[in-house]
Amino acid sequence: GSASEADVIMISGCRDDQTSADVQAGSMGALNAAGAMTTAFRHSITPTISCEDLLQSMRTFLRQNRYEQVPQMSSERFVQLDSSFASYAAKKQTQTTSDIAPPMGVISSTHITSHTSHGSPSVHCSPHTSLASQPWRNASYSAPTSPQSTSASYSPPISHAWHSAIVSHPASQPVSARLKNCWRKRAVTVGINYIGLQCQLSGCINDSHTFVELLTEEFGFDVSDIRQLRDDHSQGKPTRKNITTALRWLVDGASEGDHLFFHYSGHGSQQTDKDGDEMDGKDETLVPCDYQQSGMLSDDELRRTLVSSLPSGVRLTVILDCCHSGTALDLPYKVVIKADNLVDIKKKLPHQLKTPSQGDVVMISGCRDSQTSADAGIGLAGNTQAAGAMTTAFKLVISKHKDASYHVLLDNMRKFLKNNRFSQVPQLSSEHFLNLGACFMPEAEPPNVTPEKPLRPPVRRALTIGINYLSLPLGRGQLSGCINDSDTMMGVLKDIFHFQDSQICRLRDDHAEMMPNKARILSSFRWLTSGVSAGDELFLHYSGHGGTQQDTSGDEVSGKDDTLIPCDFQTAGQIIDDDLYSHLVQPLPRGCRLWVILDCCHSGTALDLPFKIQVSADGRSVHCTRNASRRTGGSASEADVIMISGCRDDQTSADVQAGSMGALKAAGAMTTAFRHSITPTISCEDLLQSMRTFLRRNRYEQVPQMSSERFVQLDSSFAKYAERKGRSGHVAASTMTSSSAVQVPLLPCSPNSPVDARISMLEQHIAELKGHRAGAMSPMQGSSMQMLGGAHHAAALPAWNHSVALGLQGLPVQGHSSYAAPPIGVRHSYQ
């Protein structure tokens, strides 16, 4: 017979080669005798628990109660592991039934099993697949006090170099030939000259015409999708009611992929703030042509109408050429370009923030809240009619560079106005953190190159390294908290990032078979990145010494390479940042994600990543800079690589003694701060701020650093990091909780080591496992081995480790200057 198309899911008590046990009355909380598996199921099941979590919980429950049986899950079709077991429903594609095709090909059968790896469960999915003279635009007002903000400074290089480094386009294809087709485009443009009033202007209606031409001729808007309000016609006058009605039409029915555009040219003003949300006590306003009878439109009203209800994936672009317009939509992020091309990205303090919108809202306004916007006379930049100075600047830049980035557009507009002796300073603000290298107009953004879907489920791998340098004498290089840091990171990997034990490899120098020598570390790096593809997630944690040595490739401004120190550094040497990049970053394809946590000295730029994020000295702002690439070989990776390091390149990372900072055991200060701060949802910016605050409060001088291979989306969750893609605001799939089985190199070896040595080491490991099993209390109670849990800190070291220490004092490090004893508690450098 043929296979069934029903959703059939089975949980069984054990593997085919196992037996299921009874629970006696009074055991495991059972009032009556019961089956162990049924008791575990009743203990674990909830209305919302996912298939994977249910299986994991049952396995954990049985293991904690010393039962060896391993519950299994199997199904007729591919199981949606993150779907509720009790309310199971496979997530359907948007196609019709006849069009549905699984992303991995045609799935003929699926088997899901719980597998034991060193006492902890993991979920392995095994599908069998087949591959298929300037009048001001407002009366004068006293300058308000600008709201207090926290700031994130952004220091790009020369504007066009900055832009081209981020956005690359096909050289032979003009922008007009590759404009994106948005799902729906709508625009409202308002031009008010206040004809017949004392406050009459001359260029605002012309500004409105300018934007109609720009949108239709340059960016693919249809005239039928543009609503124009102007006060030189009896119909379509820009009264308060008509403007409000037009704005409601603009956002009505907005859905993912839409681009909405609002332009306003006229008077801007301020009025008393009635709801207490303005630091200066004033609301910014737009001034309709009937403002004397109907009043003005406040920033609160504009935000409610335009911003608050936008769904995710909708882009709203707002251009306001009027006075006092810097914060006219009360958007949380504000961009300010300073001297030397330094850009501040300021975020409002929490008590100033409005309810966030899901839409991507970007606004360019003509000036600061405390400034006025000017009219430009005929002749400026080729104008044949009066126009707004800000509109003229925008038209000039965007006409020449349709694919201008946010930074290029704002910078060149300001330069134009300054060169023509206008004092107003255009402002850029947004609802979400902006990638300043992306195109301002989403239609000019090159199409996203979607990585090919792999023919397998996503793979997840993690490597954690803790080196206490037990072969060195106390007080002369030996550390005490690094192996504990690795234990701590095991908990973080499982609790926050949802890695399974079977996906994690550990190196630590209190176990001979896990010794973090140079060859084994490099071998583990190759395992970590081998065969990865789009959708895969990797994690590296290192706790130990960090050092510096002379740069021989000429890619370091300081003349020194940052290094990691393996346990055999005296004979094998150190691992330099160039090797780290070539092993860890360069092989990664687009769509792959790598987190790196380095708790060691001189680690600020240990991966030579171009984007660098630093916390300011007062802990209230984040500075983002992009460094010009000085790499001597190989191209940059397109993967999402984010690294947090314990300190700047010129700093050292400290140890925390047991009992300090809430640590029960000795640990690294940075790892302790990371564990204290990390949550599943904390943003990259907030994580860095929290770690810095935690360390500063505990009187540590080291300043954690964040760097990345590409622009960091600072308001995205660190644990579920995903860069917002262009206009649509699409976020890549969050952290996967299931993956294909990956063989973890518990015994990574140098590729040059003899095969016999590997076999001997494996035999030794098997003998150890048998010895642990022999010591178990009962065949029904499972193994008591806890090697991965860090319970064997007192394990004897191999003799060669002790022999290294005998001649250490005064021994020069090979290729470097002499080793000097560090102060106790500092993860000093070997220089």
BANU-525412 format. One record per residue (C-alpha): x, y, z. Coordinates in steps of 0.25 Angstrom, whole numbers, plus 5000, padded with zeros to 4 digits. Layout:
<sites>
XYZ;...
</sites>
This chain:
<sites>
500050005000;500450154998;500850245010;499850315018;499750465017;499250485031;500050545042;500350425050;501350445062;501750335072;502550345085;503050205090;503650175103;505050125098;505850085086;505649945080;506849885087;506349935101;505349905111;504350005118;504350005133;503250005144;503150115155;502850065169;501850145177;502450255184;503650275174;503750385164;502550455171;501650335166;500450305176;500250165170;501150075162;501350125148;502150125135;503350205135;503150265121;501650295124;502050365137;503150445129;502050485119;501050525130;502150605136;502650675124;501350695115;500750835115;499750895105;500850975098;502150895099;502750875086;503050735080;504550745083;504450805097;503450695101;504450585096;505650655103;504850675116;504450535116;505850485114;506450585124;505350535135;505650385133;507150415133;507050495146;506350375152;507450275147;506650205136;507450165124;506250155114;506250265103;504850305098;504750315083;503850395074;503550355060;502550405050;501850375036;502350515031;503450615034;503150665048;503050815051;503950805064;503550945069;502050925068;501250895080;501150745082;499750755087;499250845077;500150795066;500050865052;501150865042;501451005037;500951005023;501551085011;500651195005;500451114992;499251034988;499350884992;499750844978;500850944978;501450904992;502950854991;503750825003;505050915004;505850785005;505250714993;504150604993;504150545007;503850395006;504050365021;504550435034;505050375046;505350455059;506050395070;506650435084;508050405085;508950405097;510250475097;511050475110;509750465118;509050585111;507950575100;507950625086;506950615075;507450555062;506450565050;506750465039;505950495026;506150405014;506050505002;506050504987;506650634981;505750704972;507053445001;506353355009;504953375015;504853275027;503753175027;503353205041;503253325051;504453325060;504353235073;505353225085;506153105083;505752985091;506652895099;506952775091;506452645098;507452565106;507952445098;508852335099;509752325087;510352225078;511552285070;511852235056;513152265049;513152235034;514152275025;513952365013;512552355009;512552284996;513652195000;512752155012;511552135003;512252054992;512851965003;511451925008;510651924995;511151864983;510451874969;510651804956;511551904949;510951884935;509551904940;508952044942;508152074954;506852104946;506951964940;506951894953;505951974962;505151874971;503651854969;503051874982;501751804985;501051934986;501452084985;500752204990;501152344992;500552474998;501152604995;500752735002;501152874997;500653005004;500953145000;499953205009;499453284998;498753415003;499353405017;500353485024;501253365025;501253335010;502353255004;502753244990;503453104987;502653004994;501652964983;502852954974;503552864984;502252774983;502452764968;503852734969;503552604978;502452564968;503452564957;504552494965;503652384970;503052354956;504252374947;505352324956;504752224965;503552154958;502352214965;501052224957;500352364956;499052294960;499652254973;500052394977;499152494985;499652634984;499052744993;499352894989;498753024992;498653084978;497453004975;496053004981;496052844981;497052774989;497452884998;498352845009;497452875020;497652805034;496452705030;496952675016;498352655021;497952555031;497052485021;498152465011;499052415022;498052315026;497852275011;499452255011;499552155021;498152085020;498351935017;499851945017;500451805016;501851745016;502651795004;501951925002;502752055001;501952185006;502452325003;502052455010;502652585006;502252725013;502752855009;502152975017;502253045031;502652965043;502453015057;502352975072;501252975082;501152935097;501252795100;500052745107;500352595110;501752615116;502552535106;503452645101;504752685109;504652835104;503152835107;502852865092;502152775082;502652795067;501552825058;501152835043;500352965039;499152935030;498653045021;497453065031;498253055043;497553185048;496253115049;496552965050;497952975058;499252905055;499652755053;500552715065;501652605065;500752525074;499652525064;500552495052;501152375059;499852315063;499352335048;500552295041;501452205049;500852135060;499952035052;500951995042;501251845041;502551785039;503151795025;502551925022;503552035018;503052185021;503952295016;503652435021;504252565016;503952695023;504452825018;503952915029;504452985042;504552915055;504452775049;505652705054;504752605063;503452625056;503052485057;503652455071;504552335065;505452275075;506752275066;507452405062;508652415053;509552535054;510852555045;511952625052;513352675049;514352575043;513252495037;512852445050;511352405051;510552395064;509352305065;508652355077;507552265084;506552335093;506552285107;505452185111;504552275118;504452365105;504152245096;502752235089;502152095087;503052035076;502452015062;502751885054;502951965041;504252025036;504052175037;505152275032;505052425032;505952535027;505552665032;506052805028;506652845041;506752825056;505652855065;506252985069;506553035055;505753085043;505753045029;505953145017;505453165003;506453164992;506353264981;506353244966;507753204961;508253114972;508652984967;507953014954;506653044960;505753124950;504653144961;504653174976;504853044984;505153004998;506652995001;506552855007;505752804995;506752864986;507852794993;507152654993;506752664978;508252704975;508852584982;507752474979;507752514964;509252484963;509252364972;507952294972;508652184980;509152274990;509352215004;508752285016;510052335020;510452385006;509052455004;509152525018;510552565017;510452625003;509152695006;509852765018;511052805010;510252864999;509452945009;510752985017;511453025004;510253115000;510253185013;509053125019;509053105034;508052995035;508552845037;507652735032;507352625041;507152475039;506352395049;505752255049;504852155056;505952045056;507452045056;507952075042;509052015033;509552145029;510252085017;508952035011;508152105000;507252215005;506252184994;505852044995;505552034980;507052054977;507551944987;508051834979;507251704980;507651614992;508351494987;507651384995;508651274998;508251134992;507551055001;508350935006;507950795003;507950765018;507450825031;508250935037;509550895045;509850955059;511250935065;511951005077;513350995082;513751045096;515251045100;515751075115;517151075118;517751085132;519151055128;519350955138;520750925133;521151055138;521551095152;520551165161;520851315160;521551295147;520451285137;519551185143;518051225143;516951175151;515651215145;515751175130;515251035131;514051085140;513751185129;513651075119;512651005129;511851135130;511851145115;511251005114;510051055122;509951175113;510051095100;508951005105;508051105112;508051225104;508551175090;507851045091;509050955086;509050815090;510250735097;510450655084;510650785076;511750845086;513250805086;514050845098;515550865100;516150875114;517550855120;517150765131;516750645122;517850585113;516850545102;516350685102;517650765103;517650895096;518950895089;519150975076;518950855067;517650815073;517050955074;517350975059;516750845056;515550875064;515451015056;515350935044;514250835049;513450965053;513451025039;513550895031;512450875020;511550995026;510551055017;509451155018;508551145031;509651075039;510051135053;511351125059;511851175073;513351185078;513651225092;515151235097;515651265111;517051275114;518351355111;518351455100;519651525095;520251605084;521451575075;522151655063;521251665051;521951605039;520951625028;520751775029;519251775032;519251835046;519351985048;519951955062;521051865056;520551755065;519651635063;518751585074;518851445078;518251335086;519151245094;519051095094;519551005105;520750965097;521151115093;522551095097;522850985086;521751005076;521551165077;520351245077;519151255068;519151395062;517851475057;518151445043;518051295045;516851315053;516151395041;516551295031;516151175039;514851235045;514251345036;514751335022;514151195019;512751235023;511751255012;510651355012;509451325021;510351255031;510451315046;511651305055;511751365069;513051375076;513351405091;514751435095;515151445109;516551485108;517551605108;517851685096;516551625089;515851755083;516251725069;516651575070;515851535057;516251665049;514751685046;514451825039;513251875048;513651905062;512651945073;513152005086;512452055099;512752195103;513452225116;512252265123;511552135118;510352215112;510752215097;511252115087;512252165077;512252085063;513452105054;513752035040;515252015038;515852005024;516251865021;517751835022;517651685020;518751635011;518051515005;516651455002;515251525001;514351565012;513251475016;511751505015;511351425027;510851485039;512051485049;511951555062;513051555073;513051605087;514451615093;514751635108;515551765106;516251865096;517551825089;518251905099;517651845112;517651725120;516551635124;516451595139;516051475147;514951475158;515251405170;514251305176;513251385184;513451515177;512351565167;511451455171;512351355165;512451215173;513751185166;514851255160;514451315147;514751415136;514151555139;513751565124;513051425124;512351455137;511851585132;511351515119;510651415127;510051515136;509551595124;509151505113;507651465111;506951405099;506451545095;507451645099;507951735087;509351745083;509451885088;508751855101;509651735104;510951815102;510451925110;509951835121;511351755121;512051895122;511251945134;511351815141;512851815140;512951965144;512051945156;513051835161;514251925158;514851855146;515451945136;515451855124;514451905113;513751785105;513751805090;512851765079;513251745065;512651685053;512951645038;511751725033;510951845039;510351805052;508851825054;509051875068;507551865072;507451715068;507451605078;508951555080;508451415083;507551415071;508351505062;507751545049;508151665040;506851735035;506951715020;506751845013;505351915012;504451795015;504951775029;505051625027;505751555038;506451425035;505951305043;506251305057;507151215064;506851075061;506650975072;506750845064;507850805054;508450685046;509350605054;510750655054;511950565059;512650655070;514150635070;514250595085;515650555081;516150655071;517450615065;518550685057;518350645042;519750605042;519750515054;519950365051;518750275050;519250185060;519250295070;517850335068;517350185069;518150175082;517550295088;516150245084;516350115090;516850185103;515550265103;514650145101;515350075113;515050205121;513650195117;513550045121;514150075134;513150185137;512050085133;512549975142;512450065154;510950095151;510050055163;508949985154;508749955139;507450025141;508150155146;508950195135;510450245134;510950335144;512050395135;512050545135;513350585127;512650695119;512050745132;513350785138;513350695150;514750645148;515650765151;516550675159;516850585148;518350555147;519150625136;519950545126;521450545130;521950625118;521150745123;521850745137;523150725130;522950855122;522850935135;524150885140;525050975131;524051085130;524651195139;525351295130;525051215117;524851305105;523551275098;523951225084;523951345074;523651445084;524251525096;524451465110;523251415118;523051505130;522251465142;520851535142;520151595154;519251485160;517851495155;518151565141;518051485128;519351555124;519951555110;521151485105;521951595097;
</sites>
